[in-house]
């Protein structure tokens, strides 16, 4: 279910004194099964892009094509898009409102055309997929849960429709280290089972450790679109553009500048560790 953005442009408040271009002639393609991290300074167009992909807004120019179909064509069935694309916004737990976890997760399936049995199966699967015990939590009020559990329930509500494309907007903001690790493990599992993952985040570490590909936007235009190992290579450029760098990449860059032979595509801790061990051995000998 590939995604193709063709010359998409979007401007907020066009024709007014508040006119603000958000995307400018943007073209890119995301293939089935990709895990894509989207980065860039605040206001660069990240949120606009994912809302266009999710069909929440329409480009003023250009096309958004999913699975070979223009999702903004007059005859495109919107219910088909809802089955294909799920989006989880920042702090999704604030959207919880039902009296029980089970009802909240099932809410989005009310008009899906699924039978009661199918809905029940999807709800159980979604709750268990996010790492919660279905029987233990199904009747609990969402408001009695911890912050991390609330976020998992909110994500389960999106997963219940079993979309093949999952979009997350700053998903780890506000989570403690355990919650962040659990969420990123979940996205890796979903990606491994066939879902396309698109994650918007300012957290370069999370993107470097998990994404296969990195897209960096600047002023609504494509600045970088490359495999993760290559996207973080030019540290100077990223720093100039105000884009985060993973700590492992930054350390590798500093050590390389000091004359240590560390590959410039070192962006993850597990890649850096052998070099640090060798440095430690050299220092002690």
FITI-126254 format. One line per field, with one value per residue (C-alpha): residue in one letter; chain; x negated, y, z. Coordinates in steps of 0.02 Angstrom, whole numbers, plus 50000, padded with zeros to 5 digits. Example, Ala and Ser with C-alpha at 12.3 -4.5 7.8 and 13.67 -1.06 7.14 Angstrom:
% residues 2
r: c(A / S)
c: c(A / A)
px: c(49385 / 49316)
py: c(49775 / 49947)
pz: c(50390 / 50357)
% end
This chain:
% residues 285
r: c(X / X / X / X / X / X / X / X / X / X / X / X / X / X / X / X / X / X / X / X / X / X / X / X / X / X / X / X / X / X / X / X / X / X / X / X / X / X / X / X / X / X / X / X / X / X / X / X / X / X / X / X / X / X / X / X / X / X / X / X / X / X / X / X / X / X / X / X / X / X / X / X / X / X / X / X / X / X / X / X / X / X / X / X / X / X / X / X / X / X / X / X / X / X / X / X / X / X / X / X / X / X / X / X / X / X / X / X / X / X / X / X / X / X / X / X / X / X / X / X / X / X / X / X / X / X / X / X / X / X / X / X / X / X / X / X / X / X / X / X / X / X / X / X / X / X / X / X / X / X / X / X / X / X / X / X / X / X / X / X / X / X / X / X / X / X / X / X / X / X / X / X / X / X / X / X / X / X / X / X / X / X / X / X / X / X / X / X / X / X / X / X / X / X / X / X / X / X / X / X / X / X / X / X / X / X / X / X / X / X / X / X / X / X / X / X / X / X / X / X / X / X / X / X / X / X / X / X / X / X / X / X / X / X / X / X / X / X / X / X / X / X / X / X / X / X / X / X / X / X / X / X / X / X / X / X / X / X / X / X / X / X / X / X / X / X / X / X / X / X / X / X / X / X / X / X / X / X / X / X / X / X / X / X / X)
c: c(A / A / A / A / A / A / A / A / A / A / A / A / A / A / A / A / A / A / A / A / A / A / A / A / A / A / A / A / A / A / A / A / A / A / A / A / A / A / A / A / A / A / A / A / A / A / A / A / A / A / A / A / A / A / A / A / A / A / A / A / A / A / A / A / A / A / A / A / A / A / A / A / A / A / A / A / A / A / A / A / A / A / A / A / A / A / A / A / A / A / A / A / A / A / A / A / A / A / A / A / A / A / A / A / A / A / A / A / A / A / A / A / A / A / A / A / A / A / A / A / A / A / A / A / A / A / A / A / A / A / A / A / A / A / A / A / A / A / A / A / A / A / A / A / A / A / A / A / A / A / A / A / A / A / A / A / A / A / A / A / A / A / A / A / A / A / A / A / A / A / A / A / A / A / A / A / A / A / A / A / A / A / A / A / A / A / A / A / A / A / A / A / A / A / A / A / A / A / A / A / A / A / A / A / A / A / A / A / A / A / A / A / A / A / A / A / A / A / A / A / A / A / A / A / A / A / A / A / A / A / A / A / A / A / A / A / A / A / A / A / A / A / A / A / A / A / A / A / A / A / A / A / A / A / A / A / A / A / A / A / A / A / A / A / A / A / A / A / A / A / A / A / A / A / A / A / A / A / A / A / A / A / A / A / A)
px: c(50000 / 49874 / 49897 / 49851 / 49850 / 49850 / 49806 / 49910 / 49927 / 50027 / 50047 / 50136 / 50252 / 50218 / 50256 / 50251 / 50120 / 50095 / 50049 / 49921 / 49853 / 49834 / 49786 / 49713 / 49712 / 49669 / 49646 / 49595 / 49642 / 49659 / 49659 / 49752 / 49671 / 49562 / 49522 / 49500 / 49447 / 49496 / 49395 / 49372 / 49389 / 49558 / 49662 / 49569 / 49726 / 49714 / 49888 / 49964 / 49887 / 49954 / 50127 / 50128 / 50080 / 50218 / 50344 / 50382 / 50337 / 50324 / 50176 / 50210 / 50105 / 50042 / 50101 / 50095 / 50100 / 50120 / 50123 / 50133 / 50284 / 50298 / 50377 / 50448 / 50537 / 50725 / 50765 / 50639 / 50730 / 50676 / 50717 / 50584 / 50455 / 50504 / 50472 / 50302 / 50230 / 50227 / 50156 / 50110 / 50085 / 49977 / 50052 / 50188 / 50246 / 50340 / 50463 / 50520 / 50700 / 50794 / 50840 / 50730 / 50571 / 50661 / 50794 / 50664 / 50561 / 50718 / 50791 / 50706 / 50775 / 50959 / 50988 / 50854 / 50975 / 50896 / 51003 / 51010 / 50900 / 50771 / 50770 / 50744 / 50600 / 50518 / 50535 / 50456 / 50316 / 50280 / 50277 / 50163 / 50052 / 50012 / 49958 / 50110 / 50203 / 50374 / 50470 / 50391 / 50420 / 50573 / 50698 / 50584 / 50619 / 50486 / 50472 / 50415 / 50261 / 50083 / 50023 / 49931 / 50080 / 50196 / 50083 / 50081 / 50271 / 50280 / 50161 / 50263 / 50414 / 50323 / 50252 / 50425 / 50466 / 50306 / 50242 / 50090 / 50020 / 49990 / 49943 / 49878 / 49857 / 49730 / 49784 / 49654 / 49675 / 49719 / 49673 / 49544 / 49395 / 49488 / 49641 / 49535 / 49446 / 49611 / 49689 / 49541 / 49537 / 49722 / 49690 / 49550 / 49666 / 49803 / 49679 / 49609 / 49785 / 49814 / 49872 / 49797 / 49742 / 49726 / 49662 / 49645 / 49525 / 49398 / 49313 / 49167 / 49116 / 49284 / 49281 / 49099 / 49127 / 49287 / 49321 / 49254 / 49272 / 49269 / 49357 / 49306 / 49414 / 49365 / 49490 / 49610 / 49481 / 49383 / 49209 / 49157 / 49234 / 49113 / 49082 / 49060 / 48874 / 48847 / 48971 / 48870 / 48701 / 48685 / 48683 / 48637 / 48785 / 48907 / 48841 / 48856 / 49036 / 49081 / 49116 / 49073 / 48933 / 48933 / 48812 / 48721 / 48695 / 48637 / 48511 / 48448 / 48427 / 48328 / 48217 / 48185 / 48135 / 48008 / 47929 / 48016 / 48069 / 48256 / 48369 / 48475 / 48633 / 48624 / 48791 / 48844 / 48777 / 48748 / 48642 / 48541 / 48510 / 48373 / 48272 / 48288 / 48232 / 48079 / 48040 / 48050 / 47933 / 47811 / 47813 / 47780 / 47638)
py: c(50000 / 50132 / 50318 / 50444 / 50632 / 50723 / 50909 / 50942 / 51120 / 51186 / 51362 / 51413 / 51565 / 51594 / 51768 / 51848 / 51944 / 51783 / 51680 / 51549 / 51420 / 51252 / 51137 / 51191 / 51077 / 50924 / 50756 / 50592 / 50409 / 50291 / 50106 / 49964 / 49912 / 50067 / 50136 / 50321 / 50455 / 50635 / 50775 / 50962 / 51121 / 51174 / 51246 / 51155 / 51063 / 50894 / 50896 / 50966 / 50824 / 50685 / 50764 / 50767 / 50583 / 50542 / 50637 / 50762 / 50905 / 50922 / 50998 / 51161 / 51091 / 50917 / 50742 / 50618 / 50443 / 50289 / 50115 / 50191 / 50302 / 50490 / 50502 / 50674 / 50623 / 50653 / 50469 / 50407 / 50320 / 50400 / 50242 / 50153 / 50280 / 50255 / 50069 / 50098 / 50241 / 50266 / 50422 / 50446 / 50626 / 50693 / 50654 / 50541 / 50494 / 50659 / 50589 / 50448 / 50469 / 50304 / 50219 / 50067 / 50025 / 49899 / 50025 / 50158 / 50046 / 49984 / 50158 / 50188 / 50024 / 50066 / 50111 / 49997 / 49868 / 49732 / 49609 / 49614 / 49460 / 49538 / 49699 / 49601 / 49505 / 49664 / 49751 / 49606 / 49595 / 49782 / 49788 / 49637 / 49704 / 49860 / 49749 / 49757 / 49611 / 49612 / 49522 / 49624 / 49793 / 49780 / 49842 / 49972 / 50157 / 50233 / 50375 / 50258 / 50203 / 50267 / 50390 / 50256 / 50138 / 50277 / 50307 / 50122 / 50116 / 50267 / 50182 / 50022 / 50123 / 50161 / 49986 / 49907 / 49952 / 49859 / 49997 / 49953 / 50130 / 50197 / 50379 / 50440 / 50625 / 50653 / 50489 / 50478 / 50654 / 50644 / 50460 / 50400 / 50296 / 50132 / 50198 / 50261 / 50094 / 49999 / 50110 / 50098 / 49909 / 49908 / 50008 / 49889 / 49740 / 49820 / 49859 / 49682 / 49614 / 49718 / 49892 / 50049 / 50163 / 50352 / 50437 / 50624 / 50663 / 50789 / 50645 / 50603 / 50458 / 50371 / 50396 / 50342 / 50186 / 50131 / 50211 / 50136 / 50300 / 50483 / 50630 / 50805 / 50954 / 51137 / 51276 / 51152 / 51080 / 50918 / 50943 / 50761 / 50596 / 50454 / 50291 / 50330 / 50291 / 50422 / 50552 / 50589 / 50589 / 50777 / 50835 / 51014 / 51032 / 50962 / 51077 / 51227 / 51180 / 51155 / 50969 / 50848 / 50721 / 50554 / 50550 / 50400 / 50493 / 50649 / 50551 / 50460 / 50628 / 50701 / 50547 / 50548 / 50732 / 50680 / 50557 / 50396 / 50289 / 50278 / 50261 / 50415 / 50310 / 50259 / 50319 / 50186 / 50137 / 49955 / 50014 / 50133 / 50014 / 49906 / 50063 / 50125 / 49956 / 49960 / 50137 / 50082 / 49937 / 50052 / 50176 / 50041 / 49956)
pz: c(50000 / 49942 / 49977 / 49844 / 49871 / 49705 / 49704 / 49859 / 49923 / 50068 / 50138 / 50296 / 50283 / 50097 / 50032 / 50205 / 50303 / 50402 / 50247 / 50295 / 50170 / 50256 / 50112 / 49946 / 49793 / 49898 / 49813 / 49894 / 49902 / 50050 / 50009 / 50092 / 50255 / 50273 / 50445 / 50413 / 50536 / 50494 / 50572 / 50558 / 50657 / 50726 / 50585 / 50445 / 50385 / 50473 / 50549 / 50390 / 50289 / 50399 / 50404 / 50214 / 50211 / 50335 / 50230 / 50368 / 50252 / 50063 / 49972 / 49882 / 49740 / 49700 / 49744 / 49887 / 49814 / 49923 / 49849 / 49675 / 49711 / 49736 / 49909 / 49870 / 49711 / 49718 / 49699 / 49828 / 49973 / 50137 / 50235 / 50133 / 50191 / 50373 / 50353 / 50274 / 50377 / 50565 / 50647 / 50830 / 50883 / 51023 / 51194 / 51119 / 51294 / 51308 / 51179 / 51293 / 51348 / 51365 / 51529 / 51498 / 51405 / 51296 / 51243 / 51207 / 51095 / 51006 / 50976 / 50809 / 50740 / 50767 / 50585 / 50510 / 50442 / 50549 / 50645 / 50835 / 50840 / 50724 / 50825 / 50986 / 50908 / 50842 / 51011 / 51105 / 50977 / 50986 / 51176 / 51186 / 51046 / 51147 / 51291 / 51405 / 51485 / 51401 / 51537 / 51676 / 51596 / 51483 / 51612 / 51691 / 51669 / 51555 / 51681 / 51820 / 51722 / 51729 / 51597 / 51501 / 51506 / 51444 / 51296 / 51255 / 51260 / 51145 / 51023 / 51034 / 50978 / 50816 / 50795 / 50813 / 50633 / 50581 / 50464 / 50359 / 50377 / 50553 / 50582 / 50750 / 50790 / 50931 / 51012 / 51151 / 51220 / 51405 / 51425 / 51551 / 51487 / 51514 / 51423 / 51278 / 51261 / 51267 / 51134 / 51016 / 51039 / 50990 / 50831 / 50786 / 50810 / 50705 / 50568 / 50572 / 50548 / 50391 / 50445 / 50370 / 50512 / 50494 / 50651 / 50674 / 50815 / 50877 / 50967 / 50853 / 50963 / 50942 / 50754 / 50733 / 50836 / 50750 / 50580 / 50420 / 50328 / 50380 / 50299 / 50353 / 50305 / 50301 / 50267 / 50187 / 50070 / 50068 / 50140 / 50167 / 50114 / 50145 / 50238 / 50423 / 50417 / 50283 / 50346 / 50502 / 50416 / 50389 / 50570 / 50525 / 50407 / 50534 / 50670 / 50555 / 50516 / 50698 / 50677 / 50816 / 50805 / 50893 / 51042 / 50968 / 50804 / 50895 / 50997 / 50842 / 50756 / 50902 / 50917 / 50730 / 50740 / 50872 / 50751 / 50799 / 50648 / 50674 / 50520 / 50487 / 50471 / 50655 / 50725 / 50851 / 51022 / 50974 / 50827 / 50935 / 51080 / 50998 / 50958 / 51137 / 51203 / 51090 / 51144 / 51325 / 51292 / 51205 / 51348 / 51477 / 51383)
% end
